[in-house]
Amino acid sequence: MRETEFWERMRTHLGPAYSQVWAGQHNLARLGGRTVDEALADGIDCKTIWRAVWEALELPARER
């Protein structure tokens, strides 16, 4: 997954403004307590980050 697709999915589910806030403030256990922004900065694969977001938001399986 490319980062552009990742952000598109985030905006779809959280809205354009809140997705940015959520990415910077919500710590995800599946990412070792990192936020999305921290995980991206640390070079974690976007697909791995999306799966952590998907799980945290309890999105339907089709969105995985």
PDB file with SEQRES, HELIX, SHEET and CRYST1 records, atoms N, CA, C and O in Angstrom:
SEQRES   1 A   64  MET ARG GLU THR GLU PHE TRP GLU ARG MET ARG THR HIS          
SEQRES   2 A   64  LEU GLY PRO ALA TYR SER GLN VAL TRP ALA GLY GLN HIS          
SEQRES   3 A   64  ASN LEU ALA ARG LEU GLY GLY ARG THR VAL ASP GLU ALA          
SEQRES   4 A   64  LEU ALA ASP GLY ILE ASP CYS LYS THR ILE TRP ARG ALA          
SEQRES   5 A   64  VAL TRP GLU ALA LEU GLU LEU PRO ALA ARG GLU ARG              
HELIX    1 AA1 GLU A    3  LEU A   14  1                                  12    
HELIX    2 AA2 PRO A   16  GLN A   25  1                                  10    
HELIX    3 AA3 ALA A   29  LEU A   31  5                                   3    
HELIX    4 AA4 VAL A   36  ALA A   41  1                                   6    
HELIX    5 AA5 CYS A   46  LEU A   57  1                                  12    
HELIX    6 AA6 ALA A   61  GLU A   63  5                                   3    
CRYST1    1.000    1.000    1.000  90.00  90.00  90.00 P 1           1          
ATOM      1  N   MET A   1       0.852  -1.176   0.000  1.00  0.00           N  
ATOM      2  CA  MET A   1       0.000   0.000   0.000  1.00  0.00           C  
ATOM      3  C   MET A   1       0.898   1.238   0.000  1.00  0.00           C  
ATOM      4  O   MET A   1       1.875   1.316   0.744  1.00  0.00           O  
ATOM      5  N   ARG A   2       0.550   2.180  -0.833  1.00  0.00           N  
ATOM      6  CA  ARG A   2       1.283   3.442  -0.875  1.00  0.00           C  
ATOM      7  C   ARG A   2       0.738   4.393   0.184  1.00  0.00           C  
ATOM      8  O   ARG A   2      -0.397   4.260   0.641  1.00  0.00           O  
ATOM      9  N   GLU A   3       1.564   5.339   0.554  1.00  0.00           N  
ATOM     10  CA  GLU A   3       1.157   6.290   1.583  1.00  0.00           C  
ATOM     11  C   GLU A   3      -0.046   7.122   1.137  1.00  0.00           C  
ATOM     12  O   GLU A   3      -0.888   7.484   1.958  1.00  0.00           O  
ATOM     13  N   THR A   4      -0.127   7.423  -0.148  1.00  0.00           N  
ATOM     14  CA  THR A   4      -1.281   8.184  -0.639  1.00  0.00           C  
ATOM     15  C   THR A   4      -2.578   7.399  -0.446  1.00  0.00           C  
ATOM     16  O   THR A   4      -3.600   7.975  -0.073  1.00  0.00           O  
ATOM     17  N   GLU A   5      -2.543   6.108  -0.695  1.00  0.00           N  
ATOM     18  CA  GLU A   5      -3.726   5.269  -0.481  1.00  0.00           C  
ATOM     19  C   GLU A   5      -4.059   5.197   1.008  1.00  0.00           C  
ATOM     20  O   GLU A   5      -5.227   5.252   1.393  1.00  0.00           O  
ATOM     21  N   PHE A   6      -3.028   5.075   1.839  1.00  0.00           N  
ATOM     22  CA  PHE A   6      -3.239   5.040   3.280  1.00  0.00           C  
ATOM     23  C   PHE A   6      -4.001   6.285   3.741  1.00  0.00           C  
ATOM     24  O   PHE A   6      -5.001   6.182   4.451  1.00  0.00           O  
ATOM     25  N   TRP A   7      -3.511   7.476   3.325  1.00  0.00           N  
ATOM     26  CA  TRP A   7      -4.155   8.721   3.750  1.00  0.00           C  
ATOM     27  C   TRP A   7      -5.552   8.869   3.161  1.00  0.00           C  
ATOM     28  O   TRP A   7      -6.435   9.447   3.793  1.00  0.00           O  
ATOM     29  N   GLU A   8      -5.752   8.359   1.978  1.00  0.00           N  
ATOM     30  CA  GLU A   8      -7.088   8.384   1.373  1.00  0.00           C  
ATOM     31  C   GLU A   8      -8.064   7.576   2.236  1.00  0.00           C  
ATOM     32  O   GLU A   8      -9.192   8.005   2.479  1.00  0.00           O  
ATOM     33  N   ARG A   9      -7.626   6.427   2.684  1.00  0.00           N  
ATOM     34  CA  ARG A   9      -8.469   5.595   3.552  1.00  0.00           C  
ATOM     35  C   ARG A   9      -8.724   6.283   4.890  1.00  0.00           C  
ATOM     36  O   ARG A   9      -9.838   6.243   5.413  1.00  0.00           O  
ATOM     37  N   MET A  10      -7.704   6.903   5.431  1.00  0.00           N  
ATOM     38  CA  MET A  10      -7.877   7.613   6.707  1.00  0.00           C  
ATOM     39  C   MET A  10      -8.917   8.725   6.549  1.00  0.00           C  
ATOM     40  O   MET A  10      -9.803   8.866   7.391  1.00  0.00           O  
ATOM     41  N   ARG A  11      -8.814   9.513   5.480  1.00  0.00           N  
ATOM     42  CA  ARG A  11      -9.769  10.602   5.246  1.00  0.00           C  
ATOM     43  C   ARG A  11     -11.180  10.067   5.032  1.00  0.00           C  
ATOM     44  O   ARG A  11     -12.152  10.679   5.475  1.00  0.00           O  
ATOM     45  N   THR A  12     -11.295   8.927   4.353  1.00  0.00           N  
ATOM     46  CA  THR A  12     -12.604   8.331   4.118  1.00  0.00           C  
ATOM     47  C   THR A  12     -13.295   7.977   5.426  1.00  0.00           C  
ATOM     48  O   THR A  12     -14.496   8.198   5.580  1.00  0.00           O  
ATOM     49  N   HIS A  13     -12.544   7.433   6.355  1.00  0.00           N  
ATOM     50  CA  HIS A  13     -13.144   6.933   7.596  1.00  0.00           C  
ATOM     51  C   HIS A  13     -13.195   7.959   8.722  1.00  0.00           C  
ATOM     52  O   HIS A  13     -14.048   7.863   9.605  1.00  0.00           O  
ATOM     53  N   LEU A  14     -12.304   8.930   8.704  1.00  0.00           N  
ATOM     54  CA  LEU A  14     -12.253   9.897   9.807  1.00  0.00           C  
ATOM     55  C   LEU A  14     -12.493  11.339   9.380  1.00  0.00           C  
ATOM     56  O   LEU A  14     -12.642  12.224  10.223  1.00  0.00           O  
ATOM     57  N   GLY A  15     -12.531  11.573   8.089  1.00  0.00           N  
ATOM     58  CA  GLY A  15     -12.679  12.945   7.601  1.00  0.00           C  
ATOM     59  C   GLY A  15     -11.318  13.581   7.418  1.00  0.00           C  
ATOM     60  O   GLY A  15     -10.338  13.159   8.032  1.00  0.00           O  
ATOM     61  N   PRO A  16     -11.256  14.605   6.566  1.00  0.00           N  
ATOM     62  CA  PRO A  16      -9.961  15.204   6.236  1.00  0.00           C  
ATOM     63  C   PRO A  16      -9.237  15.845   7.414  1.00  0.00           C  
ATOM     64  O   PRO A  16      -8.024  15.684   7.546  1.00  0.00           O  
ATOM     65  N   ALA A  17      -9.938  16.553   8.252  1.00  0.00           N  
ATOM     66  CA  ALA A  17      -9.279  17.239   9.372  1.00  0.00           C  
ATOM     67  C   ALA A  17      -9.001  16.279  10.528  1.00  0.00           C  
ATOM     68  O   ALA A  17      -7.889  16.244  11.056  1.00  0.00           O  
ATOM     69  N   TYR A  18     -10.002  15.508  10.915  1.00  0.00           N  
ATOM     70  CA  TYR A  18      -9.835  14.634  12.083  1.00  0.00           C  
ATOM     71  C   TYR A  18      -8.820  13.526  11.829  1.00  0.00           C  
ATOM     72  O   TYR A  18      -8.154  13.080  12.764  1.00  0.00           O  
ATOM     73  N   SER A  19      -8.689  13.076  10.595  1.00  0.00           N  
ATOM     74  CA  SER A  19      -7.706  12.018  10.312  1.00  0.00           C  
ATOM     75  C   SER A  19      -6.297  12.482  10.673  1.00  0.00           C  
ATOM     76  O   SER A  19      -5.493  11.692  11.168  1.00  0.00           O  
ATOM     77  N   GLN A  20      -5.994  13.755  10.428  1.00  0.00           N  
ATOM     78  CA  GLN A  20      -4.676  14.296  10.762  1.00  0.00           C  
ATOM     79  C   GLN A  20      -4.478  14.388  12.275  1.00  0.00           C  
ATOM     80  O   GLN A  20      -3.406  14.072  12.790  1.00  0.00           O  
ATOM     81  N   VAL A  21      -5.509  14.819  12.970  1.00  0.00           N  
ATOM     82  CA  VAL A  21      -5.448  14.912  14.431  1.00  0.00           C  
ATOM     83  C   VAL A  21      -5.296  13.525  15.032  1.00  0.00           C  
ATOM     84  O   VAL A  21      -4.438  13.300  15.885  1.00  0.00           O  
ATOM     85  N   TRP A  22      -6.126  12.604  14.587  1.00  0.00           N  
ATOM     86  CA  TRP A  22      -6.114  11.234  15.102  1.00  0.00           C  
ATOM     87  C   TRP A  22      -4.742  10.595  14.875  1.00  0.00           C  
ATOM     88  O   TRP A  22      -4.206   9.933  15.763  1.00  0.00           O  
ATOM     89  N   ALA A  23      -4.184  10.798  13.687  1.00  0.00           N  
ATOM     90  CA  ALA A  23      -2.882  10.213  13.340  1.00  0.00           C  
ATOM     91  C   ALA A  23      -1.762  10.726  14.233  1.00  0.00           C  
ATOM     92  O   ALA A  23      -0.778  10.023  14.466  1.00  0.00           O  
ATOM     93  N   GLY A  24      -1.906  11.929  14.726  1.00  0.00           N  
ATOM     94  CA  GLY A  24      -0.863  12.509  15.561  1.00  0.00           C  
ATOM     95  C   GLY A  24      -1.046  12.294  17.045  1.00  0.00           C  
ATOM     96  O   GLY A  24      -0.115  12.510  17.822  1.00  0.00           O  
ATOM     97  N   GLN A  25      -2.244  11.869  17.458  1.00  0.00           N  
ATOM     98  CA  GLN A  25      -2.520  11.791  18.898  1.00  0.00           C  
ATOM     99  C   GLN A  25      -2.901  10.418  19.422  1.00  0.00           C  
ATOM    100  O   GLN A  25      -2.781  10.165  20.621  1.00  0.00           O  
ATOM    101  N   HIS A  26      -3.358   9.528  18.555  1.00  0.00           N  
ATOM    102  CA  HIS A  26      -3.851   8.227  19.018  1.00  0.00           C  
ATOM    103  C   HIS A  26      -2.720   7.194  19.012  1.00  0.00           C  
ATOM    104  O   HIS A  26      -2.187   6.855  17.955  1.00  0.00           O  
ATOM    105  N   ASN A  27      -2.362   6.701  20.188  1.00  0.00           N  
ATOM    106  CA  ASN A  27      -1.325   5.678  20.292  1.00  0.00           C  
ATOM    107  C   ASN A  27      -1.933   4.310  20.032  1.00  0.00           C  
ATOM    108  O   ASN A  27      -2.986   3.970  20.571  1.00  0.00           O  
ATOM    109  N   LEU A  28      -1.258   3.533  19.203  1.00  0.00           N  
ATOM    110  CA  LEU A  28      -1.753   2.217  18.826  1.00  0.00           C  
ATOM    111  C   LEU A  28      -0.857   1.127  19.406  1.00  0.00           C  
ATOM    112  O   LEU A  28       0.336   1.062  19.110  1.00  0.00           O  
ATOM    113  N   ALA A  29      -1.447   0.286  20.226  1.00  0.00           N  
ATOM    114  CA  ALA A  29      -0.686  -0.799  20.861  1.00  0.00           C  
ATOM    115  C   ALA A  29      -0.030  -1.688  19.819  1.00  0.00           C  
ATOM    116  O   ALA A  29       1.101  -2.138  20.000  1.00  0.00           O  
ATOM    117  N   ARG A  30      -0.736  -1.938  18.736  1.00  0.00           N  
ATOM    118  CA  ARG A  30      -0.206  -2.815  17.695  1.00  0.00           C  
ATOM    119  C   ARG A  30       1.033  -2.229  17.007  1.00  0.00           C  
ATOM    120  O   ARG A  30       1.767  -2.937  16.317  1.00  0.00           O  
ATOM    121  N   LEU A  31       1.247  -0.943  17.204  1.00  0.00           N  
ATOM    122  CA  LEU A  31       2.436  -0.285  16.643  1.00  0.00           C  
ATOM    123  C   LEU A  31       3.447   0.039  17.740  1.00  0.00           C  
ATOM    124  O   LEU A  31       4.277   0.934  17.584  1.00  0.00           O  
ATOM    125  N   GLY A  32       3.373  -0.686  18.833  1.00  0.00           N  
ATOM    126  CA  GLY A  32       4.312  -0.469  19.929  1.00  0.00           C  
ATOM    127  C   GLY A  32       4.066   0.829  20.673  1.00  0.00           C  
ATOM    128  O   GLY A  32       4.991   1.422  21.227  1.00  0.00           O  
ATOM    129  N   GLY A  33       2.808   1.270  20.683  1.00  0.00           N  
ATOM    130  CA  GLY A  33       2.460   2.505  21.375  1.00  0.00           C  
ATOM    131  C   GLY A  33       2.714   3.758  20.561  1.00  0.00           C  
ATOM    132  O   GLY A  33       2.562   4.869  21.069  1.00  0.00           O  
ATOM    133  N   ARG A  34       3.096   3.595  19.311  1.00  0.00           N  
ATOM    134  CA  ARG A  34       3.339   4.747  18.434  1.00  0.00           C  
ATOM    135  C   ARG A  34       2.025   5.297  17.894  1.00  0.00           C  
ATOM    136  O   ARG A  34       1.013   4.599  17.824  1.00  0.00           O  
ATOM    137  N   THR A  35       2.072   6.557  17.520  1.00  0.00           N  
ATOM    138  CA  THR A  35       0.987   7.138  16.743  1.00  0.00           C  
ATOM    139  C   THR A  35       1.230   6.784  15.275  1.00  0.00           C  
ATOM    140  O   THR A  35       2.298   6.285  14.922  1.00  0.00           O  
ATOM    141  N   VAL A  36       0.250   7.039  14.434  1.00  0.00           N  
ATOM    142  CA  VAL A  36       0.424   6.835  12.995  1.00  0.00           C  
ATOM    143  C   VAL A  36       1.589   7.684  12.484  1.00  0.00           C  
ATOM    144  O   VAL A  36       2.433   7.199  11.731  1.00  0.00           O  
ATOM    145  N   ASP A  37       1.628   8.934  12.892  1.00  0.00           N  
ATOM    146  CA  ASP A  37       2.707   9.821  12.447  1.00  0.00           C  
ATOM    147  C   ASP A  37       4.081   9.291  12.850  1.00  0.00           C  
ATOM    148  O   ASP A  37       5.022   9.323  12.057  1.00  0.00           O  
ATOM    149  N   GLU A  38       4.191   8.807  14.078  1.00  0.00           N  
ATOM    150  CA  GLU A  38       5.468   8.259  14.549  1.00  0.00           C  
ATOM    151  C   GLU A  38       5.839   7.002  13.777  1.00  0.00           C  
ATOM    152  O   GLU A  38       6.997   6.812  13.406  1.00  0.00           O  
ATOM    153  N   ALA A  39       4.856   6.147  13.538  1.00  0.00           N  
ATOM    154  CA  ALA A  39       5.114   4.907  12.803  1.00  0.00           C  
ATOM    155  C   ALA A  39       5.578   5.209  11.380  1.00  0.00           C  
ATOM    156  O   ALA A  39       6.504   4.572  10.879  1.00  0.00           O  
ATOM    157  N   LEU A  40       4.945   6.167  10.738  1.00  0.00           N  
ATOM    158  CA  LEU A  40       5.374   6.548   9.392  1.00  0.00           C  
ATOM    159  C   LEU A  40       6.797   7.100   9.416  1.00  0.00           C  
ATOM    160  O   LEU A  40       7.610   6.765   8.555  1.00  0.00           O  
ATOM    161  N   ALA A  41       7.096   7.941  10.397  1.00  0.00           N  
ATOM    162  CA  ALA A  41       8.435   8.521  10.521  1.00  0.00           C  
ATOM    163  C   ALA A  41       9.492   7.444  10.796  1.00  0.00           C  
ATOM    164  O   ALA A  41      10.649   7.576  10.396  1.00  0.00           O  
ATOM    165  N   ASP A  42       9.076   6.387  11.480  1.00  0.00           N  
ATOM    166  CA  ASP A  42      10.000   5.287  11.790  1.00  0.00           C  
ATOM    167  C   ASP A  42      10.139   4.299  10.638  1.00  0.00           C  
ATOM    168  O   ASP A  42      10.884   3.324  10.734  1.00  0.00           O  
ATOM    169  N   GLY A  43       9.419   4.555   9.549  1.00  0.00           N  
ATOM    170  CA  GLY A  43       9.556   3.706   8.362  1.00  0.00           C  
ATOM    171  C   GLY A  43       8.735   2.435   8.378  1.00  0.00           C  
ATOM    172  O   GLY A  43       9.003   1.517   7.602  1.00  0.00           O  
ATOM    173  N   ILE A  44       7.751   2.363   9.239  1.00  0.00           N  
ATOM    174  CA  ILE A  44       6.886   1.181   9.276  1.00  0.00           C  
ATOM    175  C   ILE A  44       6.013   1.190   8.024  1.00  0.00           C  
ATOM    176  O   ILE A  44       5.505   2.235   7.616  1.00  0.00           O  
ATOM    177  N   ASP A  45       5.849   0.033   7.432  1.00  0.00           N  
ATOM    178  CA  ASP A  45       5.079  -0.140   6.213  1.00  0.00           C  
ATOM    179  C   ASP A  45       3.643   0.353   6.384  1.00  0.00           C  
ATOM    180  O   ASP A  45       3.008   0.091   7.406  1.00  0.00           O  
ATOM    181  N   CYS A  46       3.143   1.060   5.389  1.00  0.00           N  
ATOM    182  CA  CYS A  46       1.785   1.626   5.455  1.00  0.00           C  
ATOM    183  C   CYS A  46       0.722   0.554   5.634  1.00  0.00           C  
ATOM    184  O   CYS A  46      -0.285   0.787   6.301  1.00  0.00           O  
ATOM    185  N   LYS A  47       0.932  -0.612   5.050  1.00  0.00           N  
ATOM    186  CA  LYS A  47      -0.048  -1.695   5.195  1.00  0.00           C  
ATOM    187  C   LYS A  47      -0.119  -2.153   6.650  1.00  0.00           C  
ATOM    188  O   LYS A  47      -1.208  -2.425   7.156  1.00  0.00           O  
ATOM    189  N   THR A  48       1.001  -2.241   7.316  1.00  0.00           N  
ATOM    190  CA  THR A  48       1.046  -2.609   8.727  1.00  0.00           C  
ATOM    191  C   THR A  48       0.342  -1.558   9.574  1.00  0.00           C  
ATOM    192  O   THR A  48      -0.410  -1.885  10.493  1.00  0.00           O  
ATOM    193  N   ILE A  49       0.594  -0.296   9.255  1.00  0.00           N  
ATOM    194  CA  ILE A  49      -0.052   0.791   9.988  1.00  0.00           C  
ATOM    195  C   ILE A  49      -1.558   0.761   9.746  1.00  0.00           C  
ATOM    196  O   ILE A  49      -2.345   0.922  10.679  1.00  0.00           O  
ATOM    197  N   TRP A  50      -1.961   0.552   8.479  1.00  0.00           N  
ATOM    198  CA  TRP A  50      -3.392   0.508   8.190  1.00  0.00           C  
ATOM    199  C   TRP A  50      -4.081  -0.610   8.970  1.00  0.00           C  
ATOM    200  O   TRP A  50      -5.179  -0.420   9.491  1.00  0.00           O  
ATOM    201  N   ARG A  51      -3.447  -1.757   9.048  1.00  0.00           N  
ATOM    202  CA  ARG A  51      -4.059  -2.867   9.799  1.00  0.00           C  
ATOM    203  C   ARG A  51      -4.251  -2.501  11.267  1.00  0.00           C  
ATOM    204  O   ARG A  51      -5.247  -2.889  11.876  1.00  0.00           O  
ATOM    205  N   ALA A  52      -3.320  -1.770  11.829  1.00  0.00           N  
ATOM    206  CA  ALA A  52      -3.446  -1.327  13.217  1.00  0.00           C  
ATOM    207  C   ALA A  52      -4.584  -0.315  13.351  1.00  0.00           C  
ATOM    208  O   ALA A  52      -5.347  -0.364  14.316  1.00  0.00           O  
ATOM    209  N   VAL A  53      -4.699   0.595  12.392  1.00  0.00           N  
ATOM    210  CA  VAL A  53      -5.784   1.580  12.392  1.00  0.00           C  
ATOM    211  C   VAL A  53      -7.119   0.863  12.216  1.00  0.00           C  
ATOM    212  O   VAL A  53      -8.075   1.131  12.943  1.00  0.00           O  
ATOM    213  N   TRP A  54      -7.179  -0.039  11.259  1.00  0.00           N  
ATOM    214  CA  TRP A  54      -8.384  -0.819  10.972  1.00  0.00           C  
ATOM    215  C   TRP A  54      -8.881  -1.515  12.236  1.00  0.00           C  
ATOM    216  O   TRP A  54     -10.072  -1.498  12.547  1.00  0.00           O  
ATOM    217  N   GLU A  55      -7.950  -2.122  12.951  1.00  0.00           N  
ATOM    218  CA  GLU A  55      -8.298  -2.821  14.182  1.00  0.00           C  
ATOM    219  C   GLU A  55      -8.783  -1.838  15.257  1.00  0.00           C  
ATOM    220  O   GLU A  55      -9.789  -2.088  15.921  1.00  0.00           O  
ATOM    221  N   ALA A  56      -8.078  -0.744  15.421  1.00  0.00           N  
ATOM    222  CA  ALA A  56      -8.437   0.244  16.455  1.00  0.00           C  
ATOM    223  C   ALA A  56      -9.800   0.876  16.193  1.00  0.00           C  
ATOM    224  O   ALA A  56     -10.548   1.151  17.131  1.00  0.00           O  
ATOM    225  N   LEU A  57     -10.121   1.106  14.931  1.00  0.00           N  
ATOM    226  CA  LEU A  57     -11.398   1.723  14.569  1.00  0.00           C  
ATOM    227  C   LEU A  57     -12.534   0.707  14.439  1.00  0.00           C  
ATOM    228  O   LEU A  57     -13.695   1.070  14.249  1.00  0.00           O  
ATOM    229  N   GLU A  58     -12.174  -0.562  14.543  1.00  0.00           N  
ATOM    230  CA  GLU A  58     -13.155  -1.657  14.423  1.00  0.00           C  
ATOM    231  C   GLU A  58     -13.947  -1.539  13.123  1.00  0.00           C  
ATOM    232  O   GLU A  58     -15.176  -1.597  13.111  1.00  0.00           O  
ATOM    233  N   LEU A  59     -13.204  -1.372  12.035  1.00  0.00           N  
ATOM    234  CA  LEU A  59     -13.824  -1.251  10.715  1.00  0.00           C  
ATOM    235  C   LEU A  59     -14.225  -2.627  10.206  1.00  0.00           C  
ATOM    236  O   LEU A  59     -13.696  -3.636  10.672  1.00  0.00           O  
ATOM    237  N   PRO A  60     -15.157  -2.682   9.253  1.00  0.00           N  
ATOM    238  CA  PRO A  60     -15.590  -3.957   8.702  1.00  0.00           C  
ATOM    239  C   PRO A  60     -14.456  -4.665   7.955  1.00  0.00           C  
ATOM    240  O   PRO A  60     -13.521  -4.031   7.466  1.00  0.00           O  
ATOM    241  N   ALA A  61     -14.562  -5.982   7.881  1.00  0.00           N  
ATOM    242  CA  ALA A  61     -13.515  -6.796   7.247  1.00  0.00           C  
ATOM    243  C   ALA A  61     -13.228  -6.362   5.817  1.00  0.00           C  
ATOM    244  O   ALA A  61     -12.087  -6.460   5.366  1.00  0.00           O  
ATOM    245  N   ARG A  62     -14.229  -5.887   5.099  1.00  0.00           N  
ATOM    246  CA  ARG A  62     -14.016  -5.488   3.699  1.00  0.00           C  
ATOM    247  C   ARG A  62     -13.083  -4.297   3.567  1.00  0.00           C  
ATOM    248  O   ARG A  62     -12.559  -4.044   2.482  1.00  0.00           O  
ATOM    249  N   GLU A  63     -12.867  -3.562   4.650  1.00  0.00           N  
ATOM    250  CA  GLU A  63     -11.994  -2.390   4.637  1.00  0.00           C  
ATOM    251  C   GLU A  63     -10.535  -2.732   4.955  1.00  0.00           C  
ATOM    252  O   GLU A  63      -9.662  -1.866   4.896  1.00  0.00           O  
ATOM    253  N   ARG A  64     -10.286  -3.962   5.281  1.00  0.00           N  
ATOM    254  CA  ARG A  64      -8.941  -4.368   5.651  1.00  0.00           C  
ATOM    255  C   ARG A  64      -8.039  -4.280   4.466  1.00  0.00           C  
ATOM    256  O   ARG A  64      -6.851  -4.583   4.570  1.00  0.00           O  
TER     257      ARG A  64                                                      
END                                                                             
